[in-house]
Amino acid sequence: MKNLILFVVVFSAAVLLAACITTVVCAREVTTNVYYNYEPDILKITDTHYTSENGHVELKGTSESDGILKATFVSKSVGFDTVTFYTDTNEPELNAEQSIKFLSGPFGTLFIFQPQIDFEGSRFVIYVFVAATLVLAAVLLISFVRLIKKSEFSYYLVACGGVGIFCLHSFGVFVYNLIDSKTYGYNFGFGVYLSELVSSGEQFGRNITILMALFCTALIISNLSLIRHEGFRIQNLLGIILGVLWGIGTLANRYFAHQSMDDINHIYTLMSNGTAVIISYFECMLFSTVISAFAASRSRPPFDRDYIVILGCAIRKDGSLTPILRGRVDAAIAFAEKQYKKTGKLLKFVPSGGQGADEVISEGEAMKRYLLEQGIDEGRIIPETKSVNTFENIKLSKGIIEKDTREDYNAAFATTNYHIFRGYILSKKHGLKNARGISAKTKWYFFPNAFLREFAGLLADKRMLHLLIILLIIVSFSGIYQLTF
């Protein structure tokens, strides 16, 4: 994973360097339209002249074709400049003037800022960025697949999938716009590219609206079934809450976008793009997490395990196991039996969980009793009875395992399918050696809501990182947006 991060950093730096070199080589002058003559046979241009506010830009020459007068400017010295170009005709009332803002840069480069930022050779720079987007999408998504195949489930995996999905979508949008510009003959300049870039979040959200609507509808239906079977509780409303929040966010984004189009209000446009970027960020992370969690739940450990940690959850008032907890223990027993049949290797069980305020015994002890009832030898059971959450389940169980053996070991952990992915992350965090997950099934209507709890937990674990990323995205997109107007 370190190699992947290093590649992304180095590759991004190389792309920026290539874009800078291309810009310096190509951006030597700017040719822009300064007058539209719709009756060239009647209306004649008699004279042209210009004024330069700061003297950083000078006129190289003019040309007229198909009734369009174009002027070519070059750089004289570094600095911002506003050039006013005057066009005189044989009809004085049709004389015109146009103000153009330039940035005369180093190495003789020249950039036009108004009416839209652009420079000579900008299309080559756009090609570099679009190609780089495809390369990043390919590298990240290929890494995503490889990490899943190797059962290396982590935050990096989610990031690879989420960013890879967004890059692939952005590449498709840019290619479509480039083809569209050639088909209809309009200039897909650097300003248009930047506009597409800052609105990429809005485009992503718009293109997956139907998919997200179906996803949120399915969540709401599963929550209603969960409430009907398990009763009304706040935690049973996560799917409904997500659906409502997504709907409000989408409507707010549509409102801001509508206002920006009708009123040409930059603030509304900025709010629309900002809202869309935040929504699309979480959508990408959600999709990537869904795929990762599903893959984690389908992954199976090799039959060489020495220990299985069974992650605890609430038990019944009489000390017996709930269906969810019994499913975890049964999955661990089934794996142990298959391993023994295939390899002849016995493993040890580490049922993990402390005693809650409303529990008569610890979860670890309750699971030990159930294991004994299923015919597991007591010598193969090492209960952990102090932990209060998954974090401590794995941390304290690791300590028990390492007290039991001084040799290298291969561990597994058994938990419910929606909980597997987070189990991998915590196992890696605490150094539970070569840990692999064993998945226990749950009822269909319970999985979506429980998965959302896990997704919220994953976000909370890295909340400062997510906030920093969102802040950087908003600041970056806002800065780029200012260049487009």
C-alpha positions in Angstrom: 0.0 0.0 0.0 2.9 2.3 0.7 4.1 1.7 -2.9 0.7 2.6 -4.2 0.6 5.9 -2.2 4.1 6.7 -3.4 3.1 6.0 -7.0 0.1 8.3 -6.8 2.1 11.1 -5.3 5.0 10.8 -7.8 2.6 10.3 -10.7 0.6 13.3 -9.8 3.7 15.4 -9.4 4.9 14.2 -12.8 1.6 15.0 -14.4 1.7 18.6 -13.0 5.3 18.9 -14.2 4.4 17.7 -17.7 1.4 20.2 -17.7 3.7 23.0 -16.7 6.3 22.2 -19.4 3.6 21.9 -22.0 2.1 25.2 -21.0 5.5 27.0 -21.1 6.2 25.5 -24.6 2.7 26.2 -26.1 1.4 29.3 -24.3 3.3 31.9 -26.3 0.4 33.9 -27.6 -3.4 34.3 -27.3 -5.8 34.6 -30.3 -9.3 35.7 -29.4 -12.4 37.0 -31.2 -12.8 40.7 -30.9 -15.6 41.6 -33.4 -18.4 39.8 -35.1 -19.4 41.2 -38.5 -22.7 39.6 -39.6 -22.8 41.5 -42.9 -19.2 41.5 -44.3 -20.4 42.5 -47.8 -21.9 45.7 -46.5 -20.2 46.4 -43.2 -16.5 47.1 -43.6 -13.9 47.3 -40.8 -11.9 50.5 -41.5 -9.5 50.5 -38.5 -8.4 48.8 -35.3 -6.4 49.9 -32.4 -6.0 49.0 -28.7 -4.8 50.3 -25.4 -2.9 48.4 -22.7 -3.6 49.3 -19.1 -0.2 48.2 -17.7 1.9 47.7 -20.9 2.5 44.0 -20.2 0.7 42.8 -23.4 1.0 43.9 -27.1 -0.8 43.2 -30.3 0.9 40.9 -32.7 -1.7 41.1 -35.5 -5.3 40.7 -36.6 -7.1 38.5 -39.1 -10.6 38.3 -40.4 -12.5 35.2 -41.6 -16.2 34.5 -42.1 -17.1 37.8 -40.6 -15.1 37.2 -37.4 -12.2 39.6 -36.5 -9.5 37.9 -34.4 -6.6 39.6 -32.6 -3.4 37.8 -31.6 -1.6 39.1 -28.5 1.8 38.3 -27.0 3.6 39.0 -23.7 6.0 41.9 -23.2 6.6 41.6 -19.4 5.2 39.8 -16.4 2.0 41.0 -14.8 -1.7 41.4 -15.1 -3.0 43.6 -17.9 -6.3 44.7 -19.3 -6.4 45.4 -23.0 -9.2 47.3 -24.6 -9.5 46.6 -28.4 -11.4 49.1 -30.6 -13.0 48.2 -33.9 -14.0 51.0 -36.3 -16.3 50.4 -39.3 -17.9 52.3 -42.1 -21.0 52.5 -39.9 -20.0 54.5 -36.8 -22.9 53.3 -34.8 -21.7 49.7 -35.2 -18.2 50.5 -33.9 -17.2 48.4 -30.9 -14.8 48.0 -28.1 -13.9 44.9 -26.0 -11.9 44.7 -22.8 -9.9 41.6 -22.3 -8.0 40.7 -19.1 -4.6 38.9 -19.4 -1.9 37.4 -17.2 1.5 37.8 -18.8 3.5 35.1 -17.1 7.2 34.1 -16.9 9.0 32.5 -19.9 7.0 34.6 -22.3 3.7 32.8 -21.5 0.3 34.6 -21.9 -3.0 33.6 -20.4 -6.4 35.1 -21.1 -8.7 35.5 -18.1 -11.8 37.1 -19.6 -14.2 36.1 -21.1 -12.8 32.7 -20.0 -9.4 31.5 -18.9 -7.5 29.9 -21.7 -4.1 29.8 -23.4 -2.5 28.5 -26.6 -2.0 24.8 -26.5 -4.4 24.3 -23.6 -6.0 21.3 -25.3 -2.7 19.4 -25.0 -2.7 20.2 -21.2 -6.3 19.0 -21.0 -5.3 15.7 -22.8 -2.5 15.3 -20.2 -5.0 15.7 -17.3 -7.6 13.5 -18.9 -5.1 10.7 -19.6 -3.8 11.0 -16.0 -7.3 10.7 -14.7 -7.7 7.4 -16.6 -4.3 6.1 -15.4 -5.2 6.9 -11.8 -8.6 5.3 -12.2 -7.0 2.2 -13.6 -4.3 1.9 -11.0 -6.6 2.5 -8.1 -9.3 0.1 -9.3 -6.8 -2.6 -10.2 -5.3 -2.2 -6.7 -8.8 -2.3 -5.2 -9.4 -5.7 -6.9 -6.0 -7.1 -6.0 -6.3 -6.1 -2.3 -9.7 -7.8 -2.2 -8.3 -11.0 -3.7 -5.5 -10.9 -1.1 -8.1 -10.2 1.7 -6.3 -7.0 2.7 -9.4 -5.1 3.9 -8.6 -1.7 5.2 -9.3 2.1 5.0 -6.9 2.2 2.1 -9.1 -0.3 0.2 -12.1 1.9 0.6 -10.1 4.9 -0.5 -8.8 3.1 -3.6 -12.4 2.1 -4.6 -14.0 5.4 -3.8 -11.4 7.6 -5.6 -11.1 5.1 -8.4 -14.9 5.2 -9.1 -14.9 9.0 -9.1 -11.8 9.2 -11.4 -13.3 6.7 -13.8 -16.6 8.7 -14.0 -14.7 12.0 -14.4 -12.7 10.4 -17.3 -15.9 9.3 -19.0 -17.4 12.8 -18.6 -14.3 14.6 -20.0 -14.0 12.3 -23.0 -17.7 12.8 -23.8 -17.3 16.6 -23.6 -14.2 16.5 -25.8 -16.1 14.4 -28.4 -19.1 16.7 -28.1 -16.9 19.8 -28.7 -15.5 18.3 -31.9 -19.0 17.2 -33.1 -20.6 20.6 -32.6 -17.5 22.7 -33.2 -17.2 24.7 -30.0 -14.0 25.4 -28.2 -13.3 23.0 -25.3 -10.7 25.3 -23.7 -9.0 25.3 -20.4 -11.8 27.4 -18.8 -14.4 24.9 -20.0 -12.2 22.1 -18.5 -12.0 23.8 -15.2 -15.8 24.4 -15.2 -16.3 20.7 -15.8 -13.9 19.9 -13.1 -15.6 22.0 -10.4 -19.0 20.6 -11.4 -17.8 17.0 -11.5 -19.4 16.3 -8.2 -22.7 17.6 -9.4 -22.4 15.5 -12.6 -21.6 12.4 -10.6 -24.6 12.8 -8.3 -26.9 13.5 -11.3 -25.7 10.4 -13.2 -26.2 8.0 -10.3 -29.5 9.6 -9.0 -31.6 6.6 -10.1 -29.1 4.1 -8.5 -29.0 6.1 -5.2 -32.8 6.5 -5.2 -33.2 2.7 -5.6 -30.5 2.1 -2.9 -32.2 4.5 -0.4 -35.6 3.0 -1.2 -34.3 -0.5 -0.5 -32.8 0.8 2.8 -36.1 2.3 3.8 -38.0 -0.9 3.0 -35.5 -2.9 5.0 -35.9 -0.5 8.0 -39.6 -0.8 7.9 -39.3 -4.6 8.0 -36.7 -4.3 10.8 -39.1 -2.2 12.9 -41.9 -4.6 12.3 -39.8 -7.6 13.4 -37.6 -6.1 16.1 -39.6 -3.1 17.3 -39.2 0.7 17.1 -35.8 2.0 18.2 -33.7 5.0 17.0 -30.9 2.7 15.8 -33.4 0.9 13.6 -34.0 4.1 11.6 -30.6 4.6 10.1 -31.7 3.6 6.6 -34.6 5.9 6.7 -32.4 8.7 8.1 -29.9 8.2 5.3 -32.6 8.2 2.6 -34.1 11.4 4.0 -30.7 13.1 4.2 -29.8 12.1 0.7 -33.1 13.4 -0.6 -32.7 16.7 1.2 -29.2 17.1 0.0 -30.2 16.3 -3.6 -33.1 18.7 -3.5 -30.9 21.4 -2.0 -28.3 20.8 -4.7 -31.0 21.0 -7.4 -32.3 24.2 -5.9 -28.9 25.9 -5.8 -28.2 24.7 -9.4 -31.5 26.1 -10.6 -30.9 29.4 -8.9 -27.4 29.7 -10.4 -28.8 29.1 -13.9 -31.8 31.5 -13.6 -30.1 34.3 -11.7 -26.5 33.8 -12.9 -25.6 34.0 -9.2 -22.0 32.8 -8.5 -22.8 32.2 -4.8 -25.6 29.7 -5.7 -23.3 28.0 -8.2 -20.6 27.7 -5.6 -23.1 26.3 -3.1 -24.5 23.9 -5.7 -21.0 22.6 -6.5 -20.0 22.4 -2.9 -23.1 20.5 -1.8 -22.6 18.1 -4.8 -19.0 17.5 -3.9 -19.8 16.5 -0.3 -22.6 14.3 -1.4 -20.6 12.6 -4.1 -17.7 12.1 -1.7 -19.9 10.1 0.7 -21.6 8.3 -2.1 -18.2 7.1 -3.4 -17.1 6.1 0.0 -20.4 4.3 0.6 -20.3 2.3 -2.7 -16.7 1.4 -2.0 -17.4 0.3 1.5 -20.4 -1.7 0.3 -18.3 -3.6 -2.2 -15.5 -4.0 0.3 -17.8 -5.3 3.1 -19.5 -7.7 0.7 -16.1 -9.0 -0.4 -14.9 -9.3 3.2 -18.0 -11.3 4.1 -17.5 -13.7 1.2 -13.7 -14.2 1.9 -12.8 -17.5 3.5 -9.7 -18.2 5.6 -7.3 -20.9 4.6 -7.4 -24.1 6.7 -4.3 -23.3 8.7 -5.7 -21.4 11.6 -4.5 -21.8 15.2 -7.0 -19.6 17.0 -10.5 -18.3 16.3 -11.6 -15.2 18.2 -15.4 -15.1 18.5 -16.5 -11.5 18.8 -19.2 -11.0 21.4 -22.5 -9.1 21.5 -25.4 -8.9 23.9 -26.8 -12.2 25.4 -30.2 -13.0 26.8 -31.3 -12.3 30.3 -31.0 -15.9 31.2 -27.4 -16.1 30.0 -28.2 -17.9 26.8 -27.0 -16.7 23.4 -29.1 -14.5 21.1 -29.5 -15.8 17.5 -26.9 -13.4 16.2 -24.3 -14.5 18.8 -25.2 -18.1 18.3 -24.7 -17.7 14.6 -21.1 -16.4 15.2 -20.2 -19.4 17.4 -21.8 -21.9 15.0 -19.8 -20.3 12.1 -16.6 -20.7 14.1 -17.4 -24.4 15.0 -18.2 -25.2 11.3 -14.9 -23.7 10.2 -13.0 -25.6 12.8 -14.7 -28.9 11.8 -13.9 -28.3 8.1 -10.3 -27.5 8.9 -9.9 -30.7 10.9 -11.5 -32.8 8.2 -9.2 -31.3 5.5 -5.9 -31.0 7.4 -6.3 -32.8 10.7 -5.4 -29.6 12.5 -7.2 -28.6 15.7 -7.6 -25.0 16.7 -8.5 -23.2 19.8 -11.5 -20.9 20.4 -11.3 -17.5 22.1 -14.9 -16.4 22.9 -14.6 -12.7 23.7 -16.9 -10.4 25.6 -17.3 -8.9 29.0 -20.4 -8.7 31.3 -22.8 -5.9 30.6 -24.8 -4.1 33.4 -27.9 -6.1 32.4 -26.2 -9.5 31.8 -26.0 -12.3 34.3 -22.7 -13.6 33.1 -20.0 -12.4 30.7 -20.5 -12.9 26.9 -17.3 -14.9 26.8 -18.5 -17.3 29.5 -21.9 -17.7 27.8 -20.2 -18.6 24.6 -17.9 -21.1 26.4 -20.9 -22.9 27.8 -22.5 -23.1 24.4 -19.2 -24.5 22.9 -19.1 -27.1 25.6 -22.7 -28.0 24.8 -21.7 -28.5 21.2 -19.0 -31.0 22.2 -15.9 -28.8 22.1 -13.2 -29.9 24.5 -12.7 -27.5 27.3 -9.0 -27.5 26.8 -9.6 -25.8 23.4 -11.5 -22.9 24.9 -9.8 -19.8 26.3 -12.5 -17.3 27.1 -11.8 -13.5 27.3 -14.3 -11.9 29.7 -13.2 -8.3 30.2 -13.8 -6.5 26.9 -16.7 -4.0 26.5 -16.6 -3.5 22.7 -15.1 -4.9 19.4 -12.0 -2.7 19.9 -11.3 -4.5 23.2 -12.5 -7.9 22.0 -9.6 -8.1 19.6 -7.0 -6.3 21.7 -7.6 -8.4 24.8 -8.0 -11.6 22.8 -4.6 -11.0 21.2 -3.0 -10.8 24.6 -4.6 -14.1 25.7 -3.4 -15.8 22.5 0.1 -14.6 22.9 0.1 -15.8 26.5 -1.0 -19.2 25.4 1.7 -19.6 22.7 5.2 -18.3 22.2 5.2 -19.4 18.6 4.0 -17.7 15.4 0.3 -18.3 14.9 -2.5 -17.8 12.4 -5.7 -16.3 13.8 -9.2 -15.9 12.6 -12.2 -14.0 14.0 -15.8 -15.0 13.7 -18.5 -12.4 13.6 -21.7 -11.4 11.7 -21.4 -10.7 8.0 -22.0 -6.9 8.3 -19.3 -6.7 11.0 -16.5 -8.6 9.1 -14.9 -5.6 7.4 -14.5 -3.6 10.6 -13.1 -6.7 12.2 -10.3 -6.8 9.6 -9.5 -3.2 10.3 -9.3 -3.6 14.0 -7.4 -6.9 13.7 -4.7 -5.2 11.6 -4.7 -2.2 14.0 -4.0 -4.4 17.0 -1.6 -6.8 15.2 -3.7 -10.0 15.5 -1.4 -12.0 13.3 -2.6 -13.0 9.8 -6.2 -12.5 10.9 -8.9 -13.6 8.5 -12.7 -13.3 9.0 -15.3 -16.0 9.3 -18.7 -14.7 8.4 -22.0 -15.6 10.1 -25.2 -14.8 8.2 -28.1 -12.7 9.6 -31.6 -12.0 8.5 -31.9 -9.9 5.3 -33.8 -7.0 6.9 -31.2 -6.7 9.7 -28.1 -6.5 7.4 -28.7 -3.1 5.8 -29.3 -1.2 9.0 -26.4 -3.0 10.8 -24.1 -2.3 7.9 -25.0 1.4 8.0 -24.0 1.4 11.7 -20.7 -0.2 10.7 -20.2 2.4 7.9 -20.9 5.2 10.4 -18.4 3.6 12.8 -15.8 3.6 10.0 -16.4 7.2 9.3 -16.2 8.1 13.0 -12.9 6.2 13.3 -11.3 8.5 10.8 -13.6 11.6 11.3 -10.8 14.1 11.4 -9.3 12.7 8.2 -12.7 12.8 6.4 -13.3 16.4 7.6 -9.8 17.4 6.4 -10.4 15.8 3.0 -13.8 17.5 2.6 -12.3 20.9 3.6 -9.5 20.5 1.1 -11.9 19.5 -1.7 -14.1 22.5 -1.0 -11.2 24.9 -0.8 -9.6 23.5 -3.9 -12.8 23.5 -5.9 -13.7 27.0 -4.7 -10.3 28.3 -5.8 -10.6 26.6 -9.2 -14.2 28.0 -9.5 -13.0 31.5 -9.1 -10.7 31.1 -12.1 -13.6 30.2 -14.3 -15.4 33.6 -13.9 
